[in-house]
């Protein structure tokens, strides 16, 4: 087969479901599987488009969505509960009083009433004594512990990895 044929096969395999792809690869000769994989990699290198250059003037709202505080606001209540389980009560009280967090009600629902009352009393006691800058620092410190989501693998790299796994799992490789 010509290299172009292997490229066409590889591109068509990319559009199949993982099960169908693995079945087809299992029925190809080992050298054909390797050629399909190599052809796909070569095709991608030849047709790679340069990454778009980001404009330095991003809208403020676009960049603000990836700040630690924005991630904290968007975090699920279960994740926040695990994160706050490591914090002292005074930090939790400051955090809860700093904003009306979307997860706050769900977080508080999981606590016993005595603990909720204690956190609210502590927040009331600390509110006049704590400077806004310190409160922001506490919020930012806690929020920074929520890691940004891992970037998803581009479909091409995921496909290449699946193809390599399928090649490694084929019976003649054992």
C-alpha positions in Angstrom: 0.0 0.0 0.0 1.1 3.5 -0.6 1.9 5.9 2.3 -1.2 8.0 1.2 -3.4 4.9 1.7 -2.1 4.4 5.2 -2.8 8.0 6.0 -6.4 7.7 4.7 -6.8 4.5 6.8 -5.5 6.3 9.9 -7.7 9.3 9.3 -10.8 7.0 9.0 -9.8 5.0 12.1 -9.8 8.2 14.0 -13.5 8.7 13.4 -14.4 5.2 14.7 -15.5 4.2 18.2 -12.7 2.8 20.3 -14.0 -0.7 20.2 -14.4 -0.7 16.4 -10.9 0.8 16.0 -9.3 -1.8 18.2 -11.1 -4.6 16.3 -9.9 -3.3 13.0 -6.4 -2.9 14.2 -6.4 -6.4 15.6 -7.1 -7.7 12.1 -4.3 -5.8 10.4 -0.8 -7.2 10.1 1.7 -5.8 12.6 3.7 -4.0 9.9 0.4 -2.4 8.6 -0.5 -1.2 12.1 2.8 0.4 12.5 2.6 2.0 9.1 -0.9 3.4 9.8 0.4 4.9 13.1 3.5 6.4 11.4 1.4 7.7 8.5 -1.0 9.4 10.9 1.8 11.0 12.8 3.5 12.2 9.6 0.2 13.6 8.3 -0.3 15.6 11.4 3.2 17.0 11.3 2.8 18.1 7.7 -0.6 19.6 8.2 0.0 21.1 11.7 -1.4 24.6 11.9 0.6 27.1 14.0 -1.0 27.9 17.3 -2.9 31.2 17.3 -1.1 34.1 18.9 -3.1 35.4 21.8 -3.8 39.1 21.9 -2.3 40.7 24.9 -5.5 42.7 25.5 -7.8 39.9 26.8 -11.1 41.0 28.1 -11.0 41.2 31.9 -13.9 38.8 32.3 -12.1 36.1 30.3 -9.0 36.2 32.4 -10.9 36.6 35.7 -12.5 33.2 35.2 -9.3 31.4 35.9 -8.3 33.1 39.2 -8.2 31.1 42.4 -11.2 32.9 43.8 -13.2 32.2 40.6 -12.2 28.5 40.9 -13.3 28.5 44.5 -16.6 30.1 43.7 -17.2 27.5 41.0 -16.0 24.5 43.0 -18.4 21.8 44.0 -19.5 21.8 47.7 -17.8 18.4 48.3 -14.5 19.7 47.1 -14.8 22.8 49.3 -15.8 20.7 52.3 -12.6 18.6 51.8 -10.5 21.7 51.5 -12.0 23.5 54.5 -11.7 20.4 56.6 -7.9 21.2 56.8 -8.6 24.9 57.8 -8.9 26.4 61.3 -12.4 27.7 62.3 -11.3 31.3 62.2 -10.2 30.9 58.5 -13.5 29.2 57.6 -15.4 32.0 59.3 -13.5 34.6 57.4 -14.0 32.8 54.1 -17.7 32.4 54.6 -18.2 36.0 55.6 -16.1 37.3 52.7 -18.7 36.6 50.0 -22.0 34.8 49.3 -20.5 31.6 47.9 -22.7 29.4 45.7 -21.6 26.3 47.7 -22.0 27.9 51.2 -25.5 26.6 51.9 -24.6 23.0 50.9 -21.4 23.2 52.9 -23.2 24.4 56.0 -26.0 21.8 55.6 -23.4 19.1 56.2 -22.4 20.6 59.6 -24.0 20.1 62.9 -26.0 23.1 64.2 -23.5 23.9 67.0 -20.7 24.2 64.6 -22.7 26.5 62.3 -23.5 28.7 65.3 -19.9 28.7 66.3 -18.7 29.7 62.9 -21.2 32.5 62.6 -20.3 33.8 66.1 -16.7 33.7 65.2 -17.3 35.6 61.9 -19.3 38.2 63.8 -16.5 38.6 66.3 -13.8 38.8 63.7 -15.6 41.0 61.2 -14.9 44.4 62.9 -11.4 43.4 63.9 -10.0 42.0 60.6 -8.9 44.4 57.9 -10.3 43.7 54.4 -6.8 43.1 53.0 -6.2 40.3 55.5 -9.6 38.8 54.7 -8.7 38.9 51.0 -5.4 37.2 51.7 -7.1 34.4 53.7 -9.6 33.9 50.9 -6.9 33.9 48.2 -4.7 31.5 50.2 -7.6 29.0 50.6 -8.7 29.5 47.1 -5.3 28.9 45.7 -5.4 25.4 47.0 -8.0 24.5 44.4 -6.0 23.6 41.4 -7.1 24.6 37.9 -8.6 21.7 35.9 -6.0 19.7 34.0 -6.2 20.6 30.3 -7.8 17.9 28.3 -5.7 16.0 25.9 -6.2 17.1 22.3 -8.1 14.5 20.4 -5.1 13.8 18.2 -2.9 12.9 21.1 -5.6 10.8 22.7 -6.1 9.0 19.4 -2.3 8.4 19.1 -2.2 7.0 22.6 -5.1 4.7 21.9 -3.5 3.5 18.8 -0.2 2.8 20.6 -2.1 0.9 23.3 -3.9 -1.1 20.7 -0.7 -2.0 19.0 0.9 -3.0 22.3 -2.0 -5.2 23.2 -2.2 -7.1 19.9 -1.6 -10.9 20.3 1.6 -11.1 18.2 3.3 -8.6 20.5 3.2 -11.0 23.5 
